Amino acid sequence: MFNLTENVRDGILEIRFSDDDSLDKSYRITCSLGKIHMQGNIAGSTQRTCLYIGEFKKGKYHFILGEDTSKEFIVA
């Protein structure tokens, strides 16, 4: 499982992992319409990582880890 910054203000999305289930974590960031704005992999055994999303417009987005684990966040 993971937690992330719910209200992003400075263009940095922080993701904190609570377990080490997978060493290779694929992710996608989508808008409310389902369009993919960013995707990639978080490799290695990490407890915390940050992504720069400063170019995202204000609004609601979803951070999707793997195939089905999703959390919403807001760019203010």
Order of alpha helices (4+ residues) and beta strands (2+ residues): beta-beta-beta-beta-beta-beta-beta-beta
